[in-house]
């Protein structure tokens, strides 16, 4: 178990397509997931994708209990999601402020689909399928984007709604 270095925007690995996991029970994969949880916890993150620590595999983790980075946020179940597939439900989208551990100190207003269904497998190989909405759906969309080399600023519609959090949210 270890806190790993988080790659920052500008690192070309963050722009790559990650590969599907083939062996859920590989010891490397279990170690990767432990490191991801340690790394996410050390930064108070809401989620982390394997490419953010330089591993180009389709693994994301997320979970929000009481999180100082998102004080008003709804909670999200702590989840390991391997080889995720997303299905967008309906056309409704909503804008929301996002941050990313690979883009420290910044926030951007990003439209996301309001409702999604996602499935994949967990770290034991059990199938996971859920419907999600609101912040939960946003977190999953954000993390799964990382697996396709997409960072949230690429989805900002009005770039004026992107900046440093200590400037943006000054009352
Ligand atoms: Ni991110």
Boltz pocket constraint, residues with backbone or C-beta under 6 A from the ligand:
constraints:
  - pocket:
      binder: B
      contacts: [[A, 47], [A, 99], [A, 100], [A, 101], [A, 102], [A, 142], [A, 143], [A, 146]]
      max_distance: 6.0
